[in-house]
Amino acid sequence: MPKFTTSFDALIGRLGLIPIPEAEICTIFHIHGNLPIESCREYREIARRYEALLLRGLAGRNRVRVIRSMGADVFDVSVDQLVAHTRDAEMTAIRQKLMAVAFVLTGASFGRIGEEFNRDHSAVSYAYDKYGSAVRAALAE
């Protein structure tokens, strides 16, 4: 059993994530939508906030909703904007990133995540295919 230095490391360990070298992370970011390093910081910030709630027992039963709210705060958008049926490229990218984060951190079904973002399960599947590797790499960093 690996030893963890922080509770964040323990969370990463529980999720089955492994550290990835910096060069590989850059490659993943490039392949998956040319993600800027800010996205990495945003993913990690959401994970830190989520972990803090878990440790205090405050995440509640609807963890996808918690991540959606934290993500809206981190990306500086409203929850209403996240669930609106808009095709604005920037908002769509934020929504897709948060759906991927929700799946990685909670393991909830695509259908359950889709309900919270007012989307079909196939939209969540697409978002995970697009951003899932980058999210996992950013959290494992």
Backbone torsions as a table, in degrees:
resi	resn	phi	psi	omega
1	MET	NA	125.5	-178.5
2	PRO	-70.4	149.5	175.5
3	LYS	-91.7	140.1	-178.7
4	PHE	-113.8	140.4	-177.3
5	THR	-84.9	-28.8	179.8
6	THR	-137.4	165.9	177.2
7	SER	-66.6	-27.8	176.2
8	PHE	-65.6	-41.6	175.7
9	ASP	-61.2	-38.9	179.3
10	ALA	-64.1	-40.3	177.8
11	LEU	-62.4	-45.0	178.3
12	ILE	-60.5	-41.3	178.4
13	GLY	-63.4	-42.6	178.4
14	ARG	-64.0	-32.4	179.0
15	LEU	-78.1	-5.3	178.7
16	GLY	75.3	24.8	-179.3
17	LEU	-89.1	148.4	178.0
18	ILE	-122.1	148.8	177.9
19	PRO	-62.4	141.5	179.6
20	ILE	-121.5	134.1	-179.9
21	PRO	-58.4	150.2	-177.9
22	GLU	-51.8	-42.4	-178.5
23	ALA	-62.0	-39.7	179.0
24	GLU	-69.0	-36.8	178.0
25	ILE	-61.3	-44.3	178.2
26	CYS	-60.3	-40.3	178.5
27	THR	-63.8	-44.6	179.7
28	ILE	-62.1	-45.1	178.9
29	PHE	-59.1	-39.8	-179.2
30	HIS	-67.8	-45.0	-178.0
31	ILE	-66.6	-39.5	-175.5
32	HIS	-97.9	69.0	169.5
33	GLY	84.0	20.7	178.9
34	ASN	48.9	52.4	-176.6
35	LEU	-71.2	131.5	175.7
36	PRO	-74.1	160.5	-179.8
37	ILE	-61.9	-23.5	177.5
38	GLU	-59.5	-36.3	178.8
39	SER	-61.5	-38.8	177.2
40	CYS	-59.8	-46.2	179.4
41	ARG	-63.2	-40.0	179.8
42	GLU	-64.6	-43.9	177.9
43	TYR	-59.3	-45.2	-178.1
44	ARG	-66.7	-36.3	178.2
45	GLU	-64.5	-43.1	177.6
46	ILE	-61.9	-44.5	179.7
47	ALA	-62.2	-40.9	178.7
48	ARG	-62.8	-45.3	179.8
49	ARG	-64.4	-41.7	179.8
50	TYR	-63.5	-44.8	179.2
51	GLU	-60.7	-41.6	179.7
52	ALA	-60.2	-41.5	177.4
53	LEU	-66.2	-40.4	178.2
54	LEU	-61.0	-45.4	-178.0
55	LEU	-64.3	-31.2	178.4
56	ARG	-89.6	-2.6	179.7
57	GLY	73.7	23.9	-175.1
58	LEU	-106.4	4.9	-176.7
59	ALA	-68.3	-24.8	178.3
60	GLY	75.9	-172.7	-176.5
61	ARG	-83.5	-29.5	-177.3
62	ASN	-100.7	81.2	-174.9
63	ARG	-71.7	-27.7	177.1
64	VAL	-65.1	-41.6	178.6
65	ARG	-63.7	-38.2	178.2
66	VAL	-62.1	-46.5	179.7
67	ILE	-65.3	-38.7	178.1
68	ARG	-59.5	-44.6	-179.6
69	SER	-67.5	-43.5	178.4
70	MET	-64.7	-40.9	178.9
71	GLY	-62.7	-40.3	177.6
72	ALA	-60.1	-41.4	179.2
73	ASP	-66.0	-46.0	-178.1
74	VAL	-64.3	-41.5	-179.2
75	PHE	-86.4	0.8	177.2
76	ASP	59.0	48.8	173.7
77	VAL	-132.3	166.6	178.1
78	SER	-91.4	158.2	175.7
79	VAL	-61.6	-37.7	178.1
80	ASP	-59.2	-38.9	177.4
81	GLN	-65.9	-37.0	-179.6
82	LEU	-66.2	-37.2	-175.7
83	VAL	-94.4	-7.0	179.6
84	ALA	-67.5	149.0	176.7
85	HIS	-86.0	79.5	179.1
86	THR	-121.6	152.3	178.7
87	ARG	-110.0	16.2	175.8
88	ASP	-56.5	126.7	-172.9
89	ALA	-58.8	-44.2	-178.2
90	GLU	-65.0	-45.5	-179.4
91	MET	-67.0	-37.8	178.2
92	THR	-62.5	-43.0	179.4
93	ALA	-63.6	-43.0	178.2
94	ILE	-61.8	-46.8	179.8
95	ARG	-59.0	-46.1	-179.3
96	GLN	-63.8	-41.4	178.0
97	LYS	-61.0	-43.4	-178.7
98	LEU	-69.1	-34.8	176.3
99	MET	-64.8	-39.9	177.3
100	ALA	-65.8	-42.8	177.3
101	VAL	-60.5	-43.7	-179.4
102	ALA	-60.6	-41.6	179.3
103	PHE	-67.2	-44.8	-178.4
104	VAL	-63.4	-43.1	-175.4
105	LEU	-80.5	-30.9	-175.0
106	THR	-108.2	-27.5	-174.5
107	GLY	71.4	13.0	178.9
108	ALA	-64.0	157.5	-179.9
109	SER	-67.7	155.9	177.0
110	PHE	-59.1	-38.3	178.8
111	GLY	-62.0	-43.3	-179.8
112	ARG	-65.2	-43.7	178.8
113	ILE	-64.9	-42.7	178.0
114	GLY	-57.6	-39.4	178.3
115	GLU	-58.4	-43.0	-177.6
116	GLU	-71.8	-23.5	179.9
117	PHE	-105.3	7.9	178.1
118	ASN	60.3	42.3	-178.5
119	ARG	-134.2	163.4	175.6
120	ASP	-77.1	157.0	179.4
121	HIS	-59.4	-29.7	-179.5
122	SER	-68.8	-29.0	176.1
123	ALA	-67.5	-37.8	178.4
124	VAL	-68.8	-41.4	177.7
125	SER	-59.2	-45.1	178.2
126	TYR	-61.6	-45.0	-179.8
127	ALA	-61.6	-41.8	179.5
128	TYR	-66.7	-41.9	177.5
129	ASP	-59.7	-36.7	-176.5
130	LYS	-78.3	-42.7	-172.0
131	TYR	-117.2	-8.3	-174.8
132	GLY	-56.9	-46.5	-179.9
133	SER	-64.2	-40.0	179.5
134	ALA	-66.4	-39.3	178.2
135	VAL	-63.6	-49.3	179.7
136	ARG	-60.3	-41.1	178.9
137	ALA	-65.1	-42.9	-179.7
138	ALA	-64.9	-38.7	-179.1
139	LEU	-74.9	-27.0	-179.5
140	ALA	-83.5	-14.9	-176.6
141	GLU	-57.6	NA	NA
